[in-house]
């Protein structure tokens, strides 16, 4: 759901704060469990109707009754709220393993094309896996685009998403819908094209 005109500047400020973190630390820092929760908190802390919406996953925690909710995006379900905390722990573990494996792969000489394709493959997979879970009530698309920026920056590329638009349309929107079904190839193709790589 889009933010009101009076709140969008707060989200933009949060996006810039997250991007500054990415620019400073992505090359040496592997994201830990909870980092994306902090990103979400920074983006939405002054925007959400209840303070605990910002920075907390959907789940079965009785302290956060409004987060005990399932979501559908374009008629496609995200993970059931009861499963989200466990799935996000697994996501964080997988992210660290995938970063380790890609870094090892890239430690050997690779052509610029092979390097770019490997990085975009990881970015598409991580962002797509995140979108498929849809761990937050709102803001999942923005966090997934920050994950893409993180992977790009970690491996020496610029941010692919530098504007705070609510939701890019067209090919990106189609790719995100495919991610909800567990198909990440359209996102990979979109990212390769956005990067300008063959």
N, C-alpha and C positions, 0 to 999 in steps of 0.2 A: 504494500500500500504506500503510495507516494506521501511524502511529508508536506505539511502546509508551507506556504510561502515564507511565513515567519520563522519556521524551523529548519528550512533547508540549509541556511548558512551554518547552523550548528553541526549538521551532518558533514558539510563540506570541511569545516574546521577539523572534525574528527578524522575524516579521510586524509587530510594533509598531515595530521599527527601520525597516523599509521604509516603513510608513505615515507615520512621522515625516519621513522623507526626502521623501515625496510631499507632505505637508502644508506643508513648508518651501519646496520648490523647484518644484513642478509648474507654478505659474502663470508662471514665467519660464524654466524649463529644459526644453529638448527632449531627450528621452532619446537617448542615444548607443548605438552598437553596444557591447555588453558590459555595459550597465547591468543588464539582466535577469539576466545571469550573476552579477553582484554581489548582486542581490537573492536569487537562489537560494543563493548561498554563505552569505549572512547567515541564511537560514532553516534550512539543513540542515548547516552546518559541524560541529556537535557531535552529529549524529544518524546520519549515513551510515556504513556499514561500512568504506568506504575514503575517505580524505580527499578524493581527487580527484573523487568523485561530486558533491560540492557545488561549484557554480559552473562546471561544464564541460558542454558539450553532448555528446550522443551524436555520434560521429564516428569517423573512421578513423585517429586519431592513435595511433601505436604506443606512446606513453608511457602511454596510458589504455586498456589492452586491454579492460577490462570495459565501456567505453562503446561498443564496436563491436557494438552490439546493435540489432535492430529491435524495435519495440514494437507491440502491438495493444491497443486500448481498446474493450471491448465488441465484439470481433470485427472492428474497423475498424483498418486500419494507419495509423500515423503515417508521416512521411517516412522513407525508407531512411536508415540512419545515415550512409552516405557523403555524402548530400546535405544533411544538416542544417547544417553550417557555412556553406555557400553560401546556403542558403535563409534562414538567420538574418541574414546580411549584407544580403540583399535585403529582408528584413522590416524591418531597422533603417532602410534607405534609404527604404522606402515609408512607414514610420511618420513620419519627418521630413517627407516630402512631404505626407502626409495632414494632419499638424498644421499645416503652413504653409497649405495650402488651406482648412482649416476656419477657421483664425484670420482669413484674408482674407475668407472668407464672412461671418463673424460681426462683422467690422469695420464692416459696414453695418447699419443698424437692422433688426432682425428681431423678430418677435413672440416672446413667451416660449415658445409652443408650438413654433414653427419652430426656435428656438434649441435647446430641449431635445431635439427629435427629431434634429437634426443631430449633436449631441454623442453621443447614445445610438447613432446609426448608426455613428459612428466607433469608439466603444467596442466595439460588437458586432463590427465588422469586424476590429479589431486583435486583440481577445481570441480571436475565432474563427480568424483566420489563424494565431495562435500555437498554439492547441490543435491545429489540423490538422497542423502540423509536428511537434508534441510533441517539442521538442528535448531535454528532459531525461529521464533514466530514471524519475524520480519528481518530483512537485511541480509538474507543469505546470498543473494546475487552480488551485493557489494563486497561481502567478505570473500566470496569465491574469486572475484576480480583482484582483490588484494593478494590472495594466494598466488594467482598467476603472476602478479607483479613481483612478489617475493622470489619465486623460482627464476624469473627472468633476471632480476637484479643479482641473485646469488651467482649466476653463471655469466655475468658480464654484459647482459643486455639491458636496454632501457625498459621502462614501464610501458606496457601495452595499453594500460587504462589510466590515463592521466586526467580525465575529466570526471566530474561527479554526477554524470547523468543517472537518472533513476534506474533505467533499464535499457541498455542498447537494444535496438530492434533489428529485424532482418535476419541475416545469417547467424548472428550471435544468439538471437532468441531461439531460432530453430535448433542450434547446437545445444543450448541449455535444456530445451525440452527433451532432446535425445539423451542427455545425461540423466534426466529423471527416470529414464527407462534402462539405464546402465550401459548406454552406447556412447562411447567417448570419442570415436573417430571424427564425427562432425565438429566437435570442439577442437580437436587437434588440427583439422584442416583449416578451420577458421583462424586459429592462432598462427599457423605457418603463413597463411596469407596476410594476416595483420602485421606480421613481422617483416614481410617482404622477402621471405626465403622460398626457394623452389620446393 
